[in-house]
Amino acid sequence: MMMLAPFEGVAIDSDLFDEESILEGERDFYLFMTTLYQDMYNDPAKYFIPTKPYDEYIQSISGNGERTQTAEKEHAADPKECKLRNTFQQAIQFYPEVFYKLGNAADEICSADYALVISKSDFDDVMKSFSRSHVYKENGHRFRAILDLGLQMNEAGGKYCITSKDYPKMFLGLWFLCKAPDSKYKYMNYLRLDYKGYYRAMPEIADVRQTMKEEHAGYVDSILESFKGQKIRYKIKPLRNITSGFDWKVDFTLKGRNVFGFYAEPDYFKLCIYFSNTKNITEFGEKLKIYEPDLFDWYCGKFPERLCKCPNNRVVKFGETKRRICGLTNRAEIANPNDRDIENSKTVIEMILSPEKAAH
């Protein structure tokens, strides 16, 4: 739930509904979804979310750190872990996704009782769209779990009318999230219940900071403050989901070149420094070894070793030491950094932006 936006109602222009009703609808849908998520967390079995097999498997391998480290270096996924994780995550994802699809397929919101009106055929198509997931067999049970939260669904004239007893205007709030202007951030804004995104081209760094630990957010502020005044632009990759394992990816560019960036979720932060190619990594290390030997030792440890056999595997040199890394990323990775890591990172980034400083 920490990936959700804090509630902030937006007065969206409408010829059919007044501003007060729209704001009430936005709040109702926000409250409904946050209540649903909290209940899902407290009682996953009630919502047919199979977390237990995954938890038991992770517990069974948790003592094998050497195996995990080797798999990471070899870029090898654990197929059983992947399948179990995908299974319970798809079960979680069903809930926000089914509302999104219903909202997009709906014919209207009834102005009298704020019911969501959808044709029976469109409703059936929405439910069939989940048939390829690992967990589709229980989706009927999951939808009934939704109805048990105080929703009423009535059929008349080939249409369904869905209303809520406890959140009477919630479908109006859903409607406006689904009818927002098309953009690559539209679904992400919906997932985060971010009504501010209705009129914005892209999220802001402040939106990302709100989901981070205070310490990690402070590190981002510190780095950006160091390069204040330079024409550094940022771009945020749209989130595909907000369950665990889906994190923000933010990149900062100067003159069209990626310089640094970070990945973040509530309990995780990884800073990345980009070098474009392996040749730059080796050459930058050579300069550090001559002019900043203490920083060189730190620098050498920030490029994860990759022992996979993929065609993009590349070799870099740190002095006399050779290491194979991922040639697709060509980056230093500083996971869950401390204060010293951040200061060293700022120095490296500054040297990249001002090459002449690396020779003094």
C-alpha positions in Angstrom: 0.0 0.0 0.0 3.0 2.3 0.4 3.2 2.5 -3.4 -0.3 4.2 -3.5 -0.5 8.0 -3.9 -1.8 9.9 -0.9 -5.4 10.9 -1.6 -5.8 14.2 -3.4 -9.1 14.9 -5.1 -9.2 16.7 -8.4 -12.1 18.7 -9.8 -12.4 17.1 -13.2 -14.5 18.9 -15.8 -17.8 17.2 -16.5 -21.1 18.1 -18.1 -23.0 15.4 -16.3 -21.7 15.5 -12.7 -21.1 18.4 -10.3 -17.7 19.1 -8.7 -18.8 18.0 -5.2 -20.1 14.6 -6.5 -16.9 14.0 -8.5 -14.7 14.7 -5.4 -16.9 12.4 -3.3 -16.7 9.7 -5.9 -12.9 10.0 -6.0 -12.7 9.7 -2.2 -15.2 6.8 -2.2 -13.2 4.8 -4.7 -9.9 5.5 -3.0 -11.3 4.4 0.4 -12.9 1.3 -1.2 -9.6 0.2 -2.8 -7.4 0.9 0.2 -9.9 -1.0 2.4 -9.8 -3.9 0.0 -6.0 -4.0 -0.1 -5.7 -3.9 3.7 -8.2 -6.7 4.0 -6.4 -8.7 1.4 -3.1 -8.3 3.3 -4.8 -9.4 6.6 -6.6 -12.4 5.1 -5.2 -13.4 1.7 -7.1 -16.8 1.8 -10.4 -14.9 1.9 -9.5 -13.5 -1.5 -8.0 -16.7 -2.9 -4.4 -15.4 -2.9 -2.1 -18.4 -2.6 0.7 -16.9 -0.5 1.3 -20.0 1.6 3.1 -22.2 -1.0 5.4 -19.3 -1.9 6.2 -18.5 1.7 6.9 -22.2 2.5 9.2 -22.5 -0.5 11.2 -19.4 0.3 11.5 -20.6 3.9 12.9 -23.9 2.6 15.7 -22.3 0.6 16.3 -19.2 2.8 19.4 -20.8 4.4 21.2 -21.4 1.1 22.7 -18.0 0.6 25.6 -19.4 -1.5 23.1 -20.9 -4.0 21.2 -17.7 -4.3 24.4 -15.7 -4.9 25.6 -18.1 -7.5 22.3 -18.0 -9.3 22.4 -14.2 -9.4 25.9 -14.2 -10.9 24.8 -16.8 -13.5 21.6 -14.8 -14.2 19.7 -18.0 -13.6 16.1 -17.8 -12.3 14.6 -20.3 -9.9 11.7 -21.6 -12.0 9.7 -22.9 -9.0 10.1 -19.5 -7.2 9.1 -17.7 -10.4 6.0 -19.8 -10.8 4.8 -19.5 -7.2 5.5 -15.8 -7.2 3.7 -15.2 -10.4 0.7 -17.3 -9.2 0.0 -15.2 -6.1 0.9 -11.9 -7.7 -1.6 -12.6 -10.5 -4.2 -13.4 -7.9 -3.5 -10.0 -6.3 -3.5 -8.2 -9.6 -6.9 -9.5 -10.5 -8.6 -7.1 -8.1 -7.4 -3.7 -9.4 -7.3 -5.0 -13.0 -10.9 -6.2 -13.0 -12.1 -2.8 -11.9 -10.0 -1.1 -14.5 -11.4 -3.2 -17.3 -14.9 -2.8 -16.1 -14.5 0.9 -15.9 -13.2 1.1 -19.4 -15.8 -1.2 -20.8 -18.8 0.5 -19.0 -21.4 2.3 -21.0 -22.0 5.0 -18.4 -22.4 6.0 -14.7 -26.0 6.4 -13.9 -26.6 10.0 -12.7 -29.4 8.9 -10.3 -27.7 6.3 -8.2 -24.1 6.4 -9.5 -24.3 2.8 -10.7 -21.8 1.5 -13.2 -23.7 0.3 -16.2 -22.1 -2.3 -18.5 -23.6 -4.6 -21.1 -23.7 -8.3 -20.1 -21.6 -9.2 -23.2 -18.9 -6.6 -22.3 -18.9 -7.9 -18.7 -18.5 -11.5 -19.9 -15.6 -10.3 -22.2 -13.9 -8.7 -19.2 -14.0 -11.9 -17.2 -12.8 -14.0 -20.1 -9.8 -11.7 -20.5 -8.3 -13.3 -17.4 -8.5 -16.8 -18.7 -4.8 -17.0 -19.6 -3.5 -16.3 -16.1 -2.2 -19.0 -13.7 -5.1 -18.5 -11.4 -8.1 -18.1 -13.7 -10.0 -21.0 -12.2 -10.6 -19.1 -8.9 -11.6 -15.8 -10.5 -15.3 -16.4 -10.1 -14.6 -16.8 -6.4 -12.5 -13.7 -6.3 -15.3 -11.6 -8.0 -17.8 -12.9 -5.4 -15.3 -11.8 -2.7 -15.6 -8.3 -4.2 -19.4 -8.4 -4.2 -19.2 -9.4 -0.5 -17.7 -6.0 0.3 -21.1 -4.4 -0.1 -21.5 -4.3 -3.8 -24.8 -5.0 -5.5 -25.0 -6.3 -9.1 -28.4 -6.3 -10.8 -29.3 -7.4 -14.4 -31.9 -5.7 -16.5 -32.3 -5.5 -20.3 -29.0 -7.2 -21.1 -27.1 -4.8 -18.8 -25.6 -5.1 -15.4 -25.9 -2.2 -12.9 -23.3 -2.3 -10.1 -23.6 -0.2 -7.0 -22.0 0.1 -3.6 -23.8 0.3 -0.3 -20.9 1.7 1.8 -19.2 3.8 -0.9 -22.2 5.0 -3.0 -20.3 7.2 -5.5 -17.2 5.0 -5.9 -17.9 4.1 -9.5 -17.9 7.7 -10.4 -14.3 7.9 -9.0 -13.4 4.7 -11.0 -15.0 6.1 -14.1 -12.8 9.3 -14.1 -9.6 7.3 -13.5 -10.5 5.0 -16.4 -11.5 7.9 -18.7 -8.4 9.9 -18.2 -6.6 11.1 -21.4 -4.5 8.3 -22.9 -0.8 8.3 -21.9 1.9 5.8 -21.0 1.2 6.7 -17.3 -2.6 6.2 -17.4 -2.6 2.7 -16.0 0.0 3.5 -13.4 -2.0 6.5 -12.2 -5.0 4.2 -11.9 -3.0 1.6 -9.9 -1.7 4.3 -7.6 -5.2 5.9 -7.3 -3.5 9.1 -8.3 -6.1 11.6 -9.5 -3.5 14.3 -9.8 -2.2 12.3 -12.8 -5.4 13.0 -14.7 -4.0 16.3 -16.1 -0.2 15.7 -15.8 2.1 14.5 -18.6 4.4 12.6 -16.2 4.8 12.0 -12.4 7.2 14.1 -10.4 10.2 13.1 -8.3 8.1 14.1 -5.3 5.6 11.3 -6.2 8.4 8.8 -6.1 9.9 10.2 -2.8 6.5 9.7 -1.0 6.8 6.0 -1.4 10.4 5.7 -0.2 12.0 5.4 3.2 12.9 8.9 4.6 16.6 7.9 4.5 16.5 6.9 0.9 14.5 9.9 -0.2 17.1 12.1 1.6 19.8 10.4 -0.5 18.0 11.4 -3.7 17.6 15.0 -2.5 21.4 15.1 -1.6 22.4 13.9 -5.1 20.1 16.3 -6.9 21.2 19.2 -4.8 24.8 18.5 -5.8 23.9 19.0 -9.4 21.5 21.9 -9.0 21.8 24.4 -11.8 22.8 21.8 -14.4 20.4 21.0 -17.2 19.7 17.5 -16.0 16.4 16.0 -17.0 14.6 13.0 -15.6 12.3 10.3 -16.9 10.2 7.9 -14.9 9.4 4.5 -16.3 5.7 3.7 -15.8 5.0 1.1 -13.2 3.3 -2.0 -14.5 2.1 -3.0 -11.1 2.4 -2.0 -7.4 2.9 -5.4 -5.8 6.3 -6.4 -4.3 9.1 -6.7 -6.8 7.8 -3.8 -9.0 9.9 -0.7 -8.3 10.3 2.8 -9.6 12.9 3.3 -12.3 14.1 6.9 -12.6 16.9 8.0 -15.0 18.6 11.4 -15.1 20.0 12.6 -18.4 22.3 15.4 -19.6 22.4 16.3 -23.2 20.5 13.1 -24.1 22.9 10.8 -22.2 21.9 8.7 -19.2 24.2 9.8 -16.4 22.7 8.2 -13.2 19.4 6.9 -12.0 17.8 4.8 -9.3 15.4 2.0 -8.6 13.2 2.3 -5.6 10.4 0.7 -3.6 9.4 1.2 0.0 12.1 -1.1 1.4 14.7 -0.9 -1.3 16.9 1.6 -3.1 19.6 1.1 -5.7 21.5 3.9 -7.2 23.0 3.4 -10.7 25.8 5.3 -12.4 25.9 4.8 -16.2 29.0 4.5 -18.4 27.5 3.8 -21.8 30.1 1.0 -22.6 32.7 -1.3 -21.0 35.6 0.7 -22.4 34.5 3.7 -20.4 34.2 1.6 -17.2 37.8 0.4 -17.6 39.2 3.8 -18.6 37.5 5.6 -15.8 38.8 3.0 -13.3 42.4 3.6 -14.6 42.0 7.4 -13.9 40.7 6.7 -10.4 43.6 4.3 -9.6 46.1 7.1 -10.4 44.3 10.1 -8.9 41.8 8.7 -6.4 43.2 5.3 -5.2 40.8 5.1 -2.2 37.8 5.8 -4.4 39.1 3.2 -6.9 38.8 0.4 -4.4 35.2 1.4 -3.7 34.5 1.8 -7.4 35.8 -1.8 -8.2 33.2 -3.3 -6.0 30.1 -1.7 -7.6 29.9 -3.7 -10.8 28.1 -7.0 -10.2 29.8 -10.0 -11.6 27.8 -11.9 -14.3 28.8 -15.5 -15.1 25.9 -16.1 -17.6 26.6 -17.2 -21.2 24.4 -14.6 -22.8 25.9 -12.8 -25.9 25.9 -9.4 -24.0 28.3 -10.6 -21.3 31.4 -8.4 -21.4 34.8 -8.2 -19.7 36.1 -5.1 -17.8 39.4 -4.5 -16.1 40.0 -3.0 -12.7 43.8 -2.7 -12.6 45.0 -6.3 -13.2 41.7 -7.8 -12.2 39.2 -8.9 -14.9 35.5 -9.2 -14.3 32.6 -10.2 -16.5 29.6 -7.9 -16.3 26.4 -7.3 -18.1 27.2 -5.3 -21.3 23.5 -4.2 -21.7 23.6 -2.0 -18.6 27.3 -0.9 -18.3 26.6 0.6 -14.9 27.8 0.8 -11.3 25.2 -0.4 -8.9 25.0 0.8 -5.3 22.2 -1.1 -3.5 20.8 0.2 -0.2 23.7 2.7 0.1 25.1 4.4 3.2 26.3 7.9 3.6 29.8 7.1 2.4 28.4 5.4 -0.7 26.4 8.5 -1.6 29.3 10.8 -1.2 31.5 8.6 -3.3 28.8 8.3 -5.9 28.4 12.1 -6.1 32.2 12.4 -6.6 32.1 9.8 -9.5 29.1 11.5 -11.1 30.8 14.9 -10.9 33.9 13.5 -12.5 31.8 12.0 -15.3 30.1 15.3 -15.9 33.4 17.2 -15.7 36.1 15.0 -17.2 38.8 17.5 -16.5 38.3 17.0 -12.8 39.3 13.3 -13.1 42.8 14.4 -14.1 43.6 16.5 -11.1 
